[in-house]
Amino acid sequence: MENAKVLVIGGSRNIGYYSAVRLLDLGATVTFLLRSPTVFDQDETIQSYVKRGKALLIQGDALVKDDVSRAWLKAGQGDDDRPVDFLLFTVGGLPHFSLTKGFVVSPPNLVTQSLLNVLETLPSAHTKIITISSTGLTRASHKALPLLLKPLYGYLLSEPHKDKCGAEEVIAHCAGWSWDARDSAGEEILGADWENRIIFPGRGQLKSIVVVRPALLTDGECRADVKGSGAYRVKEGDVECSWSVSRRDVAHFLVEGVVKHWQEWEGKCVSIAY
């Protein structure tokens, strides 16, 4: 990872942040696209890397295509013409509770539209893309949830999960993966004629991608820092009895598993849980 170029979108907190710090510790140069770069003003870890030129803070909004395009350009700069090595896409809004809809995020299509902007401006087919989704989004994945979690996913988290489902539909289209039309997030999330927005990668052309579906996320410590990767379970498709996993352990897998062993995970949609 020494001198790898990484663009992180959605890295101000949680999985994106923890992953970015791990990548910085390994010697990568990490460019953050942030609506408010001041979020890191008091962060001694990030500021130490900013002073060394290893962390770059770019102000912008993933919902604005020109901002995303500018972030790609900044992240790709360096002493060589090598494109961005990795994109870490962990966009997610701060939900608020509605009595009629459960937890909601504004705008309701934040993740999907941000991802469309990322793919629409993707400058190189050589960039490896890692995106964060969730278990329980599709009909098949929902069936694999523990019984007690189904009401939580089916009602309280249904609105933000519809957005993540839209993002997965976009990826399935670009990667050439099968997709059940009954799981479509619809025009409200995807937008009209969304398939024609992406010239490259078109249908089936996106190969360098990994989708990670965590179980119910917690703020617990990173168990894998003590126990190794055996602290959590990872499986292509759905992990049975997937109750929860900490954000820090997901970040551990993204870096120690996916980034370091890309060929093992490339082109897969995997779930992670304890």
Protein Blocks (a to p, Z undefined) as FASTA:
>chain_A
ZZpacddehilgcjllmmmmmmmmnopacddddfblmlmmmmmklmmmmmnopaccdddd
fklmklmmmmmmmmmgcjbfbdcfbdcdfbdcdddddfklopadddfklmmmmmmmmmmm
ombfkbccdddddehkbmmlmmmpcfklmmmmmmmmmmmmmmmmmmmmmmmmmnopacdf
klpgbjmlnoghklmmpmbacehkambbcddddddddfbdcfklmnommlpccdehjaeh
ifbdcfklmmmmmmmmmmmmmmlmgopacdddZZ
